[in-house]
Amino acid sequence: MSDNCWSRYGKVKVMSDRKRLFRGLIPLIVGLFVIILVVVALPTALQYVGKAAGVPANLVYNYEGVLGKIPEPWRNLGQGGEEPKEMLAPVATAVKALQPEYIRLDHIYDAFKVVGRANGQLTYDWSGLDGAVDVILSTGAKPFLSLSYMPDAISTGDMVSPAKDWNEWGQVVQATIEHYSGRNQKNISGIIYEVWNEPDLFGGYKTYGDKNYFDMYTASARAAGRVRGANPFEIGGPATTGLYQNWEERMIKFVDANNLRMDFLSWHRYSYDLEQYERDARQARKWAENIPALVNLKFYVTEWGHDSEIDPGYDGRFGAIHTLAGARAMMGAIDRAFLFEIKDGPGAEKYWGRWGILTHEKFGAPEKKPRYYALQFLNNLGPYRTSVSGEGSWVKSIASIDDQGNLKIMVVNYDPKGAHSESVPMTFENLPKGNFKITRTEFMGSSRTLNVATTSATWKTSEFFTPNSAAVFTVEF
C-alpha cells in the first residue's frame, strides 16, 4: 500500500471520527435548544394561556386605606331624541331618586324648533327647550346640552347638513349660552355644552374637506369666547361614535394649534368588553399629555352601554350587571359617563330592547328596568373610597366607607358569555378590634347577615357568585 493510500485512509478515519463525535453531540444540542425554548417561551405561553383562561379574584380590603372621595361617574344620564318634544316630565320623580348630577339632551335645535328667521335676521323661541331644561333642574341635575342638530333656518340641506354660514352657527351657539348661562337670563351655573352629537355618523363629518367638523367647532369655541356676563360653563366635543385617532387626537392638536377653548374631550362607547373603556381613557390621556393648554382637560363618555343597537339585554339583568361592572371600569379613569338612556321611545310594545332604564308611558305608568336598579345599587355605596386589590378577569369590586365608619363593598361577577361562576376569597385588613356584623345583599335579591366575634384586625371569608351576579356587603362595627 502506497503512502497515498495510507494518507487517504487516515483522512477517511479522521472524518469518520468527526461524524461519530457530531452524532454524539446532537442530543446535547437538542437538549440545550429545548432548555432555551422552555426558559424563553414558556412564560409568554403561560401568559397567553392565563389570558385565555382568565384570572380568578382574591379580594383584599384595607379598612384604613382611604383614598379620598369616591368617584361617581355613574351619576350622569342621557336622553336621546326619541320624540320631538320634552320627554322627561313623566319620569322626573323616578329620575330624581337616582340623584343625577347631569342630564344630557341632544336634538335641542331640531326637536324644539328654537331658531327661525325674520326679515333676514335670526330669531329664537326658547319656550320648548326651556320646558325640557326646567324638568332637568327639577330632578336636581344640571343640563348638559348637545348643540345639535342644524336649524332649518341656517342649514344647507337637512338637519345634519353643514351651515350655510358658520358665522351664523356661531351666533346660534352664542345665543344659546347667553340664554341659559347668562346671569340676566336663565342664570344656570355649570352647564356643559357639547358641539354636535356623533358627527362621524350624523352628517358624515370629517376632520378635513368640505364637511369639516373643525369648522363647526371653531365657530362654536369662538362664539363661547364672545359671551359676557355668564355663569361658569364648559364647552367641548366631539362626541364621536367611539374613540378614534383621526378624530380625538387630531382635535387635541387642532385646538392647541389654534388656541381654541376645549374644556373636555368626549366620545361614545358601546362595548361588551369592559377593558375597552379603560383602554379608551388611557389612550385619550396619552394624546393630551404634555400639552400645557390642556392640562385641566376633562374626559367624558357621553353615551355608553353594552350595544349601540336595540338588544334584549337592556330589558333584563344582563344590562344591569354590565352597568355595575362598567361603572367600576370607569371609576377614576373617566370624569363623567352618561348612561344612555333615561326613557324608551314609544315602540310597538312595552319592552322592545330599547336603551331606556324606564319604559315609555304609552303602556301605562313607566316601569323601572334592572339598569335603573343598578344605579340605585351603586348609590348605596359610601362617600369615601377605600383600597381594594386582587380583582380578577371577571370579578370586580368597589370598596367604600360611609359616614358612620361602616364598610360598604360592591362585588360584581360579569361575563358577557354568561357562563363563569366563581368562589371569591375576601380578606378584610386593619379592621377595628371587636365584633362586627356583615350583611350580603344580592342585586335585586335577598339579604343575609352574619355576626362575627373576633379580636383580630384581619378576617377572611369566601363568597360564591353565579354568572352575571352582584352583591353589596355592609360591614357594621
C-alpha positions as MATLAB code, in Angstrom:
seq = 'MSDNCWSRYGKVKVMSDRKRLFRGLIPLIVGLFVIILVVVALPTALQYVGKAAGVPANLVYNYEGVLGKIPEPWRNLGQGGEEPKEMLAPVATAVKALQPEYIRLDHIYDAFKVVGRANGQLTYDWSGLDGAVDVILSTGAKPFLSLSYMPDAISTGDMVSPAKDWNEWGQVVQATIEHYSGRNQKNISGIIYEVWNEPDLFGGYKTYGDKNYFDMYTASARAAGRVRGANPFEIGGPATTGLYQNWEERMIKFVDANNLRMDFLSWHRYSYDLEQYERDARQARKWAENIPALVNLKFYVTEWGHDSEIDPGYDGRFGAIHTLAGARAMMGAIDRAFLFEIKDGPGAEKYWGRWGILTHEKFGAPEKKPRYYALQFLNNLGPYRTSVSGEGSWVKSIASIDDQGNLKIMVVNYDPKGAHSESVPMTFENLPKGNFKITRTEFMGSSRTLNVATTSATWKTSEFFTPNSAAVFTVEF';
ca = [
       0.000    0.000    0.000;
       1.430    3.320   -1.009;
       1.851    6.347    1.195;
      -1.016    7.927   -0.723;
      -3.323    5.057    0.313;
      -2.376    5.475    3.959;
      -2.934    9.193    3.626;
      -6.400    8.692    2.134;
      -7.224    6.097    4.803;
      -6.097    8.492    7.532;
      -8.343   11.221    6.155;
     -11.308    8.848    5.963;
     -10.704    7.679    9.524;
     -10.490   11.241   10.855;
     -13.679   12.200    9.005;
     -15.452    9.124   10.385;
     -14.386   10.027   13.931;
     -15.714   13.562   13.431;
     -19.079   12.239   12.236;
     -19.348    9.965   15.273;
     -18.456   12.922   17.519;
     -21.066   15.155   15.843;
     -23.716   12.437   16.158;
     -22.883   12.187   19.817;
     -23.335   15.927   20.269;
     -26.780   16.012   18.628;
     -28.691   15.000   21.802;
     -26.766   17.617   23.785;
     -27.544   20.352   21.210;
     -31.222   19.371   21.105;
     -31.344   19.358   24.894;
     -29.826   22.828   25.108;
     -32.307   24.102   22.495;
     -35.234   22.679   24.460;
     -33.958   24.291   27.666;
     -33.619   27.676   25.935;
     -37.091   27.297   24.422;
     -38.627   26.491   27.800;
     -36.873   29.340   29.601;
     -37.665   31.960   26.958;
     -41.013   30.907   25.535;
     -42.789   29.264   28.457;
     -43.524   32.447   30.444;
     -45.004   34.047   27.340;
     -47.006   30.929   26.586;
     -48.303   30.801   30.138;
     -49.190   34.469   29.901;
     -51.335   33.838   26.845;
     -52.902   30.774   28.444;
     -53.628   32.834   31.547;
     -55.293   35.499   29.472;
     -57.378   32.944   27.649;
     -58.361   31.139   30.832;
     -58.812   34.263   32.943;
     -57.554   35.153   36.405;
     -59.697   34.421   39.481;
     -60.167   37.148   42.062;
     -58.617   37.200   45.528;
     -60.045   40.373   47.039;
     -58.234   42.192   49.837;
     -59.817   45.226   51.521;
     -57.876   47.665   53.691;
     -60.174   49.476   56.114;
     -57.510   52.104   56.778;
     -56.635   52.584   53.098;
     -58.984   55.513   52.468;
     -58.267   57.041   49.059;
     -60.487   60.124   49.301;
     -63.921   60.991   47.949;
     -65.371   58.211   45.843;
     -65.576   58.962   42.103;
     -69.147   58.526   40.861;
     -69.113   58.676   37.058;
     -72.475   56.880   37.008;
     -74.368   59.934   38.340;
     -74.810   61.222   34.787;
     -77.633   60.262   32.447;
     -78.520   60.896   28.820;
     -81.798   61.139   26.952;
     -81.913   60.672   23.206;
     -84.298   62.427   20.865;
     -86.822   59.592   20.743;
     -89.651   62.104   20.300;
     -89.596   65.742   19.113;
     -90.791   67.064   22.464;
     -89.955   67.226   26.157;
     -89.800   63.592   27.317;
     -88.743   63.504   30.955;
     -91.706   65.002   32.834;
     -93.492   61.616   33.169;
     -90.402   60.083   34.804;
     -88.996   63.109   36.660;
     -89.742   61.694   40.112;
     -88.049   58.374   39.337;
     -85.045   60.174   37.850;
     -84.741   62.493   40.853;
     -84.498   59.447   43.132;
     -81.246   58.497   41.349;
     -79.687   61.851   42.337;
     -78.057   62.560   38.955;
     -75.518   65.347   38.647;
     -76.068   65.988   34.920;
     -78.653   65.025   32.316;
     -77.640   65.203   28.667;
     -80.037   66.153   25.859;
     -79.364   66.067   22.134;
     -81.655   67.207   19.281;
     -82.148   70.512   21.108;
     -82.442   72.682   17.981;
     -84.451   70.427   15.669;
     -86.794   68.915   18.281;
     -87.745   72.241   19.865;
     -87.636   74.459   16.744;
     -85.516   77.031   18.536;
     -84.162   79.001   15.571;
     -86.086   80.899   12.908;
     -85.516   83.798   10.553;
     -87.457   87.016   10.045;
     -86.513   89.950    7.847;
     -83.127   88.364    7.252;
     -82.315   88.126   10.977;
     -82.137   85.034   13.157;
     -84.912   84.701   15.729;
     -85.187   82.451   18.775;
     -88.066   80.703   20.521;
     -86.758   79.119   23.715;
     -90.119   78.057   25.161;
     -89.951   74.360   24.249;
     -86.324   73.863   25.243;
     -86.878   75.898   28.416;
     -89.517   73.380   29.449;
     -87.101   70.483   28.957;
     -84.347   72.277   30.885;
     -86.752   73.092   33.728;
     -87.635   69.401   34.074;
     -83.918   68.568   34.298;
     -83.492   71.153   37.037;
     -86.484   69.696   38.906;
     -84.601   66.391   39.234;
     -81.712   68.137   40.973;
     -79.441   67.716   37.946;
     -77.778   70.308   35.752;
     -78.276   70.422   31.979;
     -75.737   69.005   29.562;
     -76.747   70.330   26.142;
     -75.541   68.685   22.950;
     -75.595   71.524   20.418;
     -77.471   69.610   17.732;
     -78.784   69.411   15.105;
     -78.604   72.079   12.404;
     -81.559   74.522   12.490;
     -83.512   74.680    9.220;
     -83.011   78.437    9.089;
     -79.253   78.140    8.590;
     -78.832   74.653    7.067;
     -77.582   73.926    3.562;
     -79.903   70.912    3.479;
     -81.382   68.775    6.245;
     -80.786   68.776    9.992;
     -77.367   67.100    9.752;
     -76.039   69.255    6.898;
     -73.420   71.969    7.383;
     -74.458   75.566    7.990;
     -74.771   77.940    5.054;
     -72.528   80.266    7.026;
     -70.546   79.048   10.024;
     -70.707   82.559   11.446;
     -74.469   82.129   11.759;
     -73.946   78.806   13.527;
     -71.690   80.709   15.906;
     -74.493   83.214   16.515;
     -76.827   80.355   17.462;
     -74.281   78.885   19.876;
     -73.613   82.272   21.466;
     -77.326   82.942   21.884;
     -77.803   79.514   23.483;
     -75.035   80.034   26.028;
     -76.192   83.553   26.831;
     -79.786   82.392   27.315;
     -79.045   79.505   29.682;
     -75.803   80.539   31.370;
     -76.357   84.297   31.284;
     -76.794   85.866   34.697;
     -79.579   88.105   33.368;
     -81.455   85.243   31.672;
     -81.905   81.634   32.903;
     -78.918   82.157   35.195;
     -77.865   78.500   35.441;
     -74.341   77.781   36.644;
     -72.230   74.865   35.471;
     -73.991   73.968   32.212;
     -71.966   71.799   29.840;
     -72.223   72.449   26.093;
     -71.108   69.752   23.650;
     -70.621   70.613   19.985;
     -72.853   68.220   17.985;
     -73.638   64.557   18.541;
     -71.807   61.758   16.712;
     -70.593   63.955   13.833;
     -68.926   60.983   12.160;
     -72.371   59.359   11.876;
     -74.912   62.174   11.790;
     -73.793   64.241    8.832;
     -70.760   62.188    7.894;
     -68.380   64.927    9.009;
     -64.607   64.535    8.802;
     -61.669   66.422   10.249;
     -60.856   67.765    6.785;
     -62.558   68.628    3.490;
     -65.875   70.297    2.739;
     -67.717   68.769    5.717;
     -65.067   69.610    8.266;
     -66.131   69.293   11.901;
     -63.334   71.638   12.858;
     -65.139   74.460   11.028;
     -68.143   73.835   13.270;
     -66.050   73.594   16.417;
     -64.019   76.705   15.617;
     -67.193   78.754   15.177;
     -68.595   77.308   18.428;
     -65.495   77.924   20.549;
     -65.130   81.476   19.278;
     -68.809   82.098   19.973;
     -68.310   80.891   23.541;
     -65.432   83.346   23.842;
     -67.726   86.242   22.920;
     -70.169   85.506   25.746;
     -70.180   88.082   28.551;
     -71.960   88.203   31.894;
     -72.399   84.446   32.156;
     -72.064   81.900   34.919;
     -69.263   79.333   34.613;
     -69.856   76.782   31.849;
     -67.930   74.183   29.837;
     -67.640   73.609   26.103;
     -66.051   70.707   24.226;
     -66.568   67.744   21.905;
     -66.514   65.937   19.529;
     -68.910   63.225   20.838;
     -67.907   60.706   18.161;
     -69.315   57.163   17.988;
     -66.066   55.855   19.506;
     -62.554   56.999   20.370;
     -60.670   57.453   17.100;
     -57.154   58.691   16.492;
     -58.186   60.557   13.350;
     -60.779   62.420   15.417;
     -59.809   62.863   19.052;
     -56.040   63.114   18.608;
     -56.454   65.476   15.659;
     -58.889   67.581   17.650;
     -56.484   67.868   20.571;
     -53.749   69.041   18.215;
     -56.128   71.352   16.342;
     -57.437   73.254   19.372;
     -53.916   73.567   20.736;
     -52.515   74.893   17.440;
     -55.404   77.338   17.007;
     -55.673   78.448   20.632;
     -59.302   77.331   20.915;
     -61.106   76.651   24.152;
     -61.859   72.997   24.877;
     -62.793   72.091   28.444;
     -63.444   68.415   27.779;
     -62.889   65.696   25.214;
     -65.898   63.449   24.627;
     -66.727   60.228   22.821;
     -69.249   57.380   22.999;
     -68.586   53.759   23.806;
     -70.860   50.759   23.425;
     -68.985   47.561   24.202;
     -69.324   44.197   25.921;
     -65.573   44.404   26.624;
     -65.097   46.379   29.831;
     -61.372   46.749   29.236;
     -62.235   48.871   26.199;
     -63.451   51.657   28.498;
     -60.136   51.643   30.332;
     -58.099   51.493   27.113;
     -60.030   54.486   25.787;
     -59.256   56.528   28.878;
     -55.548   55.688   28.817;
     -55.269   56.476   25.110;
     -57.123   59.790   25.350;
     -54.961   60.942   28.245;
     -51.819   59.938   26.385;
     -52.822   62.055   23.370;
     -53.393   65.070   25.609;
     -50.336   64.753   27.835;
     -47.561   67.319   27.654;
     -49.874   69.984   26.200;
     -49.825   72.846   28.737;
     -53.025   74.432   27.401;
     -54.920   71.190   28.083;
     -53.520   70.364   31.498;
     -57.035   70.570   33.002;
     -58.786   68.753   30.149;
     -61.641   66.532   31.304;
     -62.694   63.260   29.711;
     -66.360   62.432   29.202;
     -68.030   59.340   27.765;
     -71.313   60.962   26.784;
     -73.133   57.767   25.806;
     -72.425   54.234   26.976;
     -73.975   50.797   27.174;
     -73.274   47.247   26.030;
     -74.710   47.554   22.499;
     -75.387   50.510   20.218;
     -78.332   48.618   18.705;
     -81.544   47.636   20.448;
     -80.910   44.470   22.437;
     -82.926   42.330   24.893;
     -80.150   42.827   27.441;
     -81.389   46.354   28.024;
     -84.652   44.986   29.407;
     -83.089   42.399   31.722;
     -80.404   41.657   34.293;
     -77.555   41.455   31.801;
     -77.674   45.171   31.054;
     -77.746   45.892   34.777;
     -74.685   43.768   35.555;
     -72.867   45.392   32.625;
     -73.763   48.780   34.132;
     -72.323   47.818   37.528;
     -69.116   46.448   36.029;
     -68.814   49.326   33.553;
     -69.141   51.871   36.339;
     -66.259   50.148   38.135;
     -64.153   50.180   34.954;
     -64.555   53.936   34.504;
     -64.018   54.978   38.127;
     -61.025   57.276   38.328;
     -60.411   56.972   34.580;
     -63.341   58.981   33.191;
     -64.639   62.200   34.728;
     -68.245   61.684   33.648;
     -70.017   58.772   31.953;
     -73.565   59.333   30.691;
     -75.595   56.129   30.754;
     -77.802   56.026   27.668;
     -80.698   56.450   28.015;
     -83.306   57.513   30.563;
     -86.576   56.577   28.847;
     -87.511   54.329   25.960;
     -89.061   55.708   22.849;
     -92.665   54.723   22.041;
     -92.182   51.300   20.485;
     -94.760   48.743   19.422;
     -94.597   47.082   22.847;
     -93.507   47.991   26.355;
     -90.274   46.006   26.313;
     -88.516   46.097   22.959;
     -84.806   46.131   23.787;
     -84.571   49.913   23.722;
     -81.852   51.588   25.745;
     -84.033   53.217   28.412;
     -83.770   52.463   32.108;
     -87.504   53.290   32.236;
     -90.308   52.230   29.913;
     -92.455   54.643   27.917;
     -95.750   55.922   29.340;
     -97.536   54.772   26.186;
     -98.079   51.475   28.010;
     -99.143   52.924   31.352;
     -97.037   54.163   34.234;
     -93.336   53.879   33.274;
     -91.682   50.839   34.825;
     -88.160   50.635   36.175;
     -85.868   48.221   34.366;
     -82.955   46.382   36.029;
     -80.451   49.029   34.870;
     -82.378   51.582   36.934;
     -81.891   49.399   39.999;
     -78.196   49.033   39.133;
     -77.780   52.791   39.547;
     -79.612   52.638   42.872;
     -77.291   49.803   43.886;
     -74.237   51.952   43.153;
     -75.747   54.862   45.064;
     -75.796   52.689   48.203;
     -72.014   52.949   48.422;
     -70.450   55.313   50.930;
     -68.924   58.709   50.084;
     -65.315   57.674   50.740;
     -63.359   55.215   48.621;
     -61.042   52.701   50.265;
     -58.492   50.407   48.697;
     -59.213   47.003   47.218;
     -56.730   44.712   45.487;
     -56.886   41.316   43.853;
     -59.596   41.862   41.257;
     -59.768   39.168   38.603;
     -60.781   38.824   34.984;
     -64.485   38.580   35.781;
     -64.890   39.705   39.384;
     -64.502   43.424   40.110;
     -65.146   45.398   43.273;
     -65.664   48.894   44.658;
     -64.930   49.486   48.349;
     -66.217   52.450   50.329;
     -66.780   53.743   53.849;
     -69.951   55.552   54.901;
     -70.319   58.462   57.318;
     -70.779   56.049   60.236;
     -67.465   54.326   59.512;
     -69.036   51.166   58.107;
     -67.587   49.362   55.105;
     -69.800   49.161   52.008;
     -68.455   46.960   49.242;
     -69.882   46.134   45.824;
     -68.709   42.943   44.116;
     -69.794   42.097   40.575;
     -69.124   38.974   38.510;
     -69.528   39.999   34.857;
     -69.191   37.536   31.995;
     -70.584   38.534   28.579;
     -70.838   34.808   27.786;
     -72.956   34.223   30.884;
     -71.015   31.119   31.890;
     -68.485   31.990   34.601;
     -69.166   31.374   38.280;
     -66.566   31.861   40.987;
     -65.901   31.327   44.671;
     -64.145   34.527   45.733;
     -61.765   34.750   48.728;
     -62.283   38.036   50.598;
     -59.814   39.333   53.174;
     -60.525   42.334   55.399;
     -57.469   44.016   56.904;
     -56.932   46.649   59.612;
     -60.442   46.262   60.978;
     -61.384   47.939   64.260;
     -60.981   45.397   67.046;
     -64.130   43.774   68.322;
     -67.238   42.147   66.973;
     -68.980   43.192   63.778;
     -71.895   42.310   61.545;
     -71.595   41.611   57.805;
     -74.640   41.642   55.529;
     -74.671   40.390   51.949;
     -77.406   41.998   49.824;
     -77.942   40.454   46.401;
     -78.631   42.682   43.421;
     -82.431   42.633   43.080;
     -82.485   39.847   45.661;
     -82.456   38.866   49.309;
     -80.070   39.620   52.169;
     -78.348   37.503   54.798;
     -76.424   38.628   57.875;
     -73.570   37.039   59.811;
     -72.466   38.162   63.274;
     -68.700   37.823   63.680;
     -66.932   37.630   67.045;
     -63.202   38.270   66.735;
     -60.283   40.002   68.387;
     -58.189   40.049   65.218;
     -57.772   43.014   62.863;
     -57.891   40.613   59.904;
     -60.851   38.483   58.879;
     -61.243   36.148   55.922;
     -64.200   34.607   54.183;
     -65.170   33.223   50.783;
     -68.271   34.156   48.794;
     -69.773   32.422   45.779;
     -71.003   34.315   42.713;
     -73.102   32.841   39.931;
     -72.642   34.143   36.359;
     -73.586   37.801   35.952;
     -74.423   38.459   39.576;
     -73.571   41.166   42.084;
     -73.866   41.885   45.785;
     -73.220   44.672   48.256;
     -71.518   43.739   51.529;
     -72.097   46.018   54.512;
     -69.705   45.588   57.444;
     -71.061   47.316   60.563;
     -68.913   47.765   63.674;
];
